[in-house]
Amino acid sequence: MEDTAKFLNFLHELPISVALLPDEVAVLELARRHELTFYDAAYLELAQRENYTLATFDHDLIAAAKAEGVTLA
């Protein structure tokens, strides 16, 4: 039980923020334009919206990110 409490405290202290829900229309447009799954397009939309660097090994997502001007890691 003590280990669980320590772990939960550790998680609580991590600098994590929860992003707002994506613009579903923007995600669908990205998915269609780049032939991505909705799931992958949601990552791309988040990276665009928040100006985040996107890290992926997925070739289609890499190509879409480059086409959209999203920075890649």
CYANA upper distance limits for C-alpha pairs under 8 A (distance plus 0.5 A):
  1 MET  CA      5 ALA  CA      6.92
  2 GLU  CA      6 LYS  CA      6.78
  3 ASP  CA      7 PHE  CA      6.63
  4 THR  CA      8 LEU  CA      6.65
  5 ALA  CA      9 ASN  CA      6.64
  6 LYS  CA     10 PHE  CA      6.63
  7 PHE  CA     11 LEU  CA      6.77
  8 LEU  CA     12 HIS  CA      6.66
  9 ASN  CA     13 GLU  CA      6.84
 10 PHE  CA     14 LEU  CA      7.17
 22 PRO  CA     26 ALA  CA      8.36
 22 PRO  CA     27 VAL  CA      7.66
 22 PRO  CA     42 ALA  CA      7.25
 22 PRO  CA     45 GLU  CA      7.52
 22 PRO  CA     46 LEU  CA      7.29
 23 ASP  CA     27 VAL  CA      6.79
 23 ASP  CA     45 GLU  CA      8.40
 24 GLU  CA     28 LEU  CA      6.64
 25 VAL  CA     29 GLU  CA      6.65
 26 ALA  CA     30 LEU  CA      6.68
 26 ALA  CA     45 GLU  CA      7.52
 27 VAL  CA     31 ALA  CA      6.57
 27 VAL  CA     38 PHE  CA      7.13
 27 VAL  CA     41 ALA  CA      5.91
 27 VAL  CA     42 ALA  CA      5.98
 27 VAL  CA     44 LEU  CA      8.48
 27 VAL  CA     45 GLU  CA      6.49
 28 LEU  CA     32 ARG  CA      6.59
 28 LEU  CA     38 PHE  CA      7.09
 28 LEU  CA     41 ALA  CA      7.82
 29 GLU  CA     33 ARG  CA      6.42
 30 LEU  CA     34 HIS  CA      6.47
 30 LEU  CA     35 GLU  CA      8.34
 30 LEU  CA     36 LEU  CA      7.87
 30 LEU  CA     41 ALA  CA      6.27
 30 LEU  CA     44 LEU  CA      8.39
 30 LEU  CA     45 GLU  CA      8.04
 31 ALA  CA     35 GLU  CA      5.78
 31 ALA  CA     36 LEU  CA      4.92
 31 ALA  CA     37 THR  CA      6.38
 31 ALA  CA     38 PHE  CA      6.28
 31 ALA  CA     40 ASP  CA      8.18
 31 ALA  CA     41 ALA  CA      5.66
 32 ARG  CA     36 LEU  CA      7.17
 34 HIS  CA     60 ASP  CA      8.17
 34 HIS  CA     64 ALA  CA      6.32
 35 GLU  CA     60 ASP  CA      8.49
 36 LEU  CA     40 ASP  CA      6.54
 36 LEU  CA     41 ALA  CA      6.42
 36 LEU  CA     60 ASP  CA      7.57
 36 LEU  CA     61 LEU  CA      7.64
 37 THR  CA     41 ALA  CA      6.62
 38 PHE  CA     42 ALA  CA      6.52
 39 TYR  CA     43 TYR  CA      7.23
 40 ASP  CA     44 LEU  CA      6.92
 40 ASP  CA     61 LEU  CA      7.28
 41 ALA  CA     45 GLU  CA      6.52
 41 ALA  CA     61 LEU  CA      8.37
 42 ALA  CA     46 LEU  CA      6.65
 43 TYR  CA     47 ALA  CA      6.74
 43 TYR  CA     54 LEU  CA      8.48
 44 LEU  CA     48 GLN  CA      6.72
 44 LEU  CA     54 LEU  CA      8.02
 44 LEU  CA     61 LEU  CA      8.12
 44 LEU  CA     65 ALA  CA      7.16
 44 LEU  CA     70 VAL  CA      8.35
 45 GLU  CA     49 ARG  CA      6.50
 46 LEU  CA     50 GLU  CA      6.43
 46 LEU  CA     51 ASN  CA      8.37
 46 LEU  CA     52 TYR  CA      8.04
 47 ALA  CA     51 ASN  CA      5.86
 47 ALA  CA     52 TYR  CA      5.01
 47 ALA  CA     53 THR  CA      6.86
 47 ALA  CA     54 LEU  CA      6.69
 47 ALA  CA     70 VAL  CA      7.33
 48 GLN  CA     52 TYR  CA      7.25
 48 GLN  CA     70 VAL  CA      6.69
 51 ASN  CA     70 VAL  CA      8.05
 52 TYR  CA     70 VAL  CA      8.25
 52 TYR  CA     71 THR  CA      7.75
 53 THR  CA     70 VAL  CA      7.38
 53 THR  CA     71 THR  CA      5.42
 53 THR  CA     72 LEU  CA      5.83
 53 THR  CA     73 ALA  CA      6.57
 54 LEU  CA     65 ALA  CA      8.37
 54 LEU  CA     70 VAL  CA      7.65
 54 LEU  CA     71 THR  CA      6.73
 54 LEU  CA     72 LEU  CA      5.32
 54 LEU  CA     73 ALA  CA      6.42
 55 ALA  CA     72 LEU  CA      6.35
 55 ALA  CA     73 ALA  CA      5.47
 56 THR  CA     61 LEU  CA      7.81
 56 THR  CA     62 ILE  CA      7.41
 56 THR  CA     72 LEU  CA      8.39
 56 THR  CA     73 ALA  CA      8.24
 57 PHE  CA     62 ILE  CA      7.81
 58 ASP  CA     62 ILE  CA      6.64
 59 HIS  CA     63 ALA  CA      6.72
 60 ASP  CA     64 ALA  CA      6.69
 61 LEU  CA     65 ALA  CA      6.50
 62 ILE  CA     66 LYS  CA      6.71
 62 ILE  CA     72 LEU  CA      8.01
 63 ALA  CA     67 ALA  CA      6.69
 64 ALA  CA     68 GLU  CA      6.62
 65 ALA  CA     69 GLY  CA      6.52
 65 ALA  CA     70 VAL  CA      5.37
 65 ALA  CA     71 THR  CA      7.67
 65 ALA  CA     72 LEU  CA      7.82
 66 LYS  CA     70 VAL  CA      6.37
 66 LYS  CA     71 THR  CA      7.84
 66 LYS  CA     72 LEU  CA      8.29
